[in-house]
Amino acid sequence: MKYIRKELHRRHVVERMLLTLKSSFVVVEGKHDINTLKRLGISAHTYESVMRSVSIPNQKVIILMDLDRRGMEKAERISTELSSGPVPVDTTTGRSFLKMLNTVHVEGVLTPIEQLFEM
């Protein structure tokens, strides 16, 4: 019973995170990450395209990078770059989302989400 309650809470938290991601400007590492998130109804932009762009997004920016060394370095760089702008930059939602799904890669979120919502 305790396990089911814990999983229901986890599912609720992931649902809220998915809604937040859908309503935000999400920055990921690459095209594979974009394709993965597209399957969840989330529009995302690559790190490279955002760094080359001169226009700043007009909505909350969520950094959703892999939790490996390269991803953390890119997250730090883009966060620093965008923090000088007028929109809020969120670096914690992306990390929490991946940790909640027990994965370190954005490409790895589909299976845990499917399993979570099969309950």
C-alpha positions as semicolon CSV with decimal commas, in nm:
position;residue;x (nm);y (nm);z (nm)
1;M;0,000;0,000;0,000
2;K;0,281;0,240;0,092
3;Y;0,455;0,166;-0,243
4;I;0,139;0,245;-0,439
5;R;0,090;0,572;-0,254
6;K;0,452;0,667;-0,321
7;E;0,417;0,588;-0,692
8;L;0,091;0,785;-0,716
9;H;0,265;1,084;-0,560
10;R;0,557;1,041;-0,802
11;R;0,316;1,027;-1,096
12;H;0,144;1,346;-0,978
13;V;0,478;1,528;-0,948
14;V;0,586;1,411;-1,296
15;E;0,251;1,527;-1,442
16;R;0,306;1,874;-1,295
17;M;0,661;1,883;-1,429
18;L;0,539;1,783;-1,775
19;L;0,286;2,068;-1,770
20;T;0,558;2,311;-1,665
21;L;0,787;2,190;-1,944
22;K;0,507;2,223;-2,200
23;S;0,448;2,586;-2,107
24;S;0,814;2,691;-2,099
25;F;1,104;2,755;-2,333
26;V;1,304;2,433;-2,289
27;V;1,672;2,411;-2,382
28;V;1,829;2,067;-2,441
29;E;2,163;1,940;-2,569
30;G;2,072;1,808;-2,912
31;K;1,827;1,691;-3,176
32;H;1,771;1,348;-3,020
33;D;1,655;1,520;-2,701
34;I;1,420;1,739;-2,904
35;N;1,270;1,433;-3,073
36;T;1,222;1,258;-2,740
37;L;1,045;1,556;-2,586
38;K;0,835;1,608;-2,898
39;R;0,683;1,263;-2,834
40;L;0,568;1,401;-2,498
41;G;0,421;1,716;-2,653
42;I;0,707;1,936;-2,536
43;S;0,868;2,187;-2,770
44;A;1,242;2,227;-2,711
45;H;1,540;2,412;-2,855
46;T;1,901;2,299;-2,880
47;Y;2,176;2,452;-2,676
48;E;2,361;2,545;-2,996
49;S;2,065;2,724;-3,153
50;V;1,997;2,925;-2,837
51;M;2,363;3,022;-2,796
52;R;2,378;3,143;-3,161
53;S;2,048;3,330;-3,139
54;V;2,044;3,700;-3,071
55;S;1,681;3,703;-2,959
56;I;1,599;3,619;-2,601
57;P;1,291;3,405;-2,536
58;N;0,998;3,590;-2,381
59;Q;0,891;3,310;-2,147
60;K;1,044;3,114;-1,861
61;V;1,351;2,917;-1,973
62;I;1,405;2,566;-1,838
63;I;1,747;2,412;-1,883
64;L;1,705;2,035;-1,937
65;M;2,050;1,890;-1,996
66;D;2,183;1,541;-1,933
67;L;2,323;1,491;-1,585
68;D;2,668;1,400;-1,713
69;R;2,977;1,622;-1,713
70;R;2,916;1,766;-2,061
71;G;2,550;1,838;-1,989
72;M;2,626;2,007;-1,659
73;E;2,891;2,226;-1,825
74;K;2,651;2,332;-2,099
75;A;2,378;2,400;-1,844
76;E;2,613;2,626;-1,650
77;R;2,721;2,814;-1,965
78;I;2,374;2,876;-2,100
79;S;2,236;2,963;-1,758
80;T;2,504;3,228;-1,716
81;E;2,439;3,360;-2,067
82;L;2,060;3,384;-2,027
83;S;2,054;3,505;-1,666
84;S;2,142;3,856;-1,779
85;G;1,813;3,873;-1,970
86;P;1,467;3,974;-1,850
87;V;1,320;3,620;-1,827
88;P;1,368;3,374;-1,540
89;V;1,607;3,083;-1,601
90;D;1,524;2,757;-1,421
91;T;1,805;2,507;-1,377
92;T;1,642;2,291;-1,110
93;T;1,325;2,163;-1,282
94;G;1,523;1,981;-1,551
95;R;1,750;1,810;-1,299
96;S;1,457;1,719;-1,076
97;F;1,263;1,581;-1,373
98;L;1,547;1,347;-1,471
99;K;1,611;1,241;-1,112
100;M;1,240;1,174;-1,055
101;L;1,250;0,940;-1,355
102;N;1,576;0,775;-1,241
103;T;1,767;0,862;-1,557
104;V;2,063;1,084;-1,638
105;H;1,981;1,135;-2,007
106;V;1,690;1,325;-2,161
107;E;1,662;1,052;-2,422
108;G;1,593;0,805;-2,141
109;V;1,270;0,959;-2,009
110;L;1,016;0,781;-2,230
111;T;1,032;0,433;-2,077
112;P;1,007;0,549;-1,713
113;I;0,716;0,779;-1,803
114;E;0,534;0,499;-1,986
115;Q;0,587;0,266;-1,688
116;L;0,475;0,530;-1,440
117;F;0,151;0,600;-1,624
118;E;0,067;0,232;-1,682
119;M;-0,005;0,188;-1,311
